[in-house]
Amino acid sequence: MRRKGLPIMASQPLAADQPASVDLGPAVALSCRECGERFPLGPIFACESCFGPLEATYDLPLGDPEGLRKKIEAGPTNLWRYAPLLPVPADVASKPNLNPGWTKLVKADRLAAELGITGGLYIKDDSGNPTHSFKDRVVAQAVEAARAFGFTTLSCSSTGNLAGAIGAAAARAGFRSCVFIPHDLEQGKVVMAAVYGGEVVAIKGTYDDVNRFCSELIGDPLGEGWGFVNVNLRPYYAEGSKTLAYEICEQLGWQLPDQLVIPIASGSQLTKIDKGLQELIKLGLVEDKPYKIFGAQAEGCSPVSTAFKAGHDVVRPQKPDTIAKSLAIGNPADGPYVLDIARRTGGAVEDVNDPQIVAAIKLLARTEGIFAETAGGVTVGVTRKLVENGLLDPALTTVVLNTGDGLKTLDAVAPTTGPSVTIAPSLEAFREAGLAG
Ligand SMILES: *Cc1c(COP(=O)(O)O)cnc(C)c1O
């Protein structure tokens, strides 16, 4: 049966004999973030009563923190070590997938010295994931939800990295994929989206236009049977970002950091990192202490930082114009929740302009040997700004996220980066260049 016009139940999987309950591990229900109403696990994303966003709720394994810690530590060196805290079946690690996660937490002493941070600075470097961005984490959860609900095609609206992560995950797990991207993305993102063999549709418009298009598609027979990872599978997809919180704390020796600097596109990642930290406290895996969450945006797409600075609760949409295309969402779905978290934890939301983003990419590269995409330039640039304006305490432990690989956004730095000099293959020419010694 097709349920056109009903946004919440649209795009049902094709399988008519869908089981009444699905095996998604400890996830027991979806609950509305606005009114709290609960719904059975399914490919739905908005509350039937108030249209608020739905999120996964769990029977968390409380009561034996030592046992849980040992179980996690004995698990695989990828994000499935946290399967008991994710909406996935218990045997997920044995299924064909890209096994993302467990990326490096790099102690960044040379960058810290440049920024004047004395309390310990770390880069959580998610460029090390299989498709070189943090998106492999969220897609891995969505694939398991798609499997459980009987979808056979994976889709999404993407600012670039998500399209690549879906292409690769679909190829590995044997799904069809058809993804939608704005027409003006970086070549590296487009090639990475297409090389895995899935369909890539470039739309003449911004990400927000693409997203609106996908919302229409999901309520239309054309999109029937499709799992849109960041729409009808969003409650499961989003949970993947919690693994960043788990990994950071485990890699710090099961401790909360004092401060985190996190990029904002839709704001989903930031809100779920906070959720992950709260779960670790509740589970007794880390000692409860205050932490501050800082959000980072590009000035050319800064709807959340603009609202934060103005003291508003409502995020007014913007038309993006920035080199940080992976973060170029002008109407961020989780914007209001990001504001709540930044204010509740005593953090802030800040932005940097394009030249500052480029300078920060180069700063991170020359101090730590990490080549970040523009989103990493945004977080490092914002960290610098937060130290300068006194909002970030340099004496506290700080974790800055790098969510993607610089090889995907070469255009951002190529105009100002290249050979020091081009010379003839002779010692004389090299001597004249003045680089010896
Ligand atoms: C998608 C993305 C983010 C954050 O996305 P949210 O929508 O805020 O969860 C951050 N960095 C990169 C590189 C991304 O691709």
PDBQT file of the ligand as one rigid body, heavy atoms in Angstrom, charges set to zero:
ROOT
HETATM    1  C1  LIG A 501      28.627  15.948   7.143  1.00  0.00    +0.000 C 
HETATM    2  C2  LIG A 501      29.859  16.504   7.667  1.00  0.00    +0.000 A 
HETATM    3  C3  LIG A 501      29.934  17.117   8.942  1.00  0.00    +0.000 A 
HETATM    4  C4  LIG A 501      28.813  17.334   9.928  1.00  0.00    +0.000 C 
HETATM    5  O1  LIG A 501      27.565  17.050   9.562  1.00  0.00    +0.000 OA
HETATM    6  P1  LIG A 501      26.262  17.224  10.468  1.00  0.00    +0.000 P 
HETATM    7  O2  LIG A 501      25.198  17.345   9.427  1.00  0.00    +0.000 OA
HETATM    8  O3  LIG A 501      26.406  18.464  11.284  1.00  0.00    +0.000 OA
HETATM    9  O4  LIG A 501      26.135  16.003  11.269  1.00  0.00    +0.000 OA
HETATM   10  C5  LIG A 501      31.170  17.543   9.374  1.00  0.00    +0.000 A 
HETATM   11  N1  LIG A 501      32.264  17.428   8.611  1.00  0.00    +0.000 NA
HETATM   12  C6  LIG A 501      32.237  16.867   7.398  1.00  0.00    +0.000 A 
HETATM   13  C7  LIG A 501      33.513  16.784   6.630  1.00  0.00    +0.000 C 
HETATM   14  C8  LIG A 501      31.057  16.379   6.887  1.00  0.00    +0.000 A 
HETATM   15  O5  LIG A 501      31.052  15.807   5.678  1.00  0.00    +0.000 OA
ENDROOT
TORSDOF 0
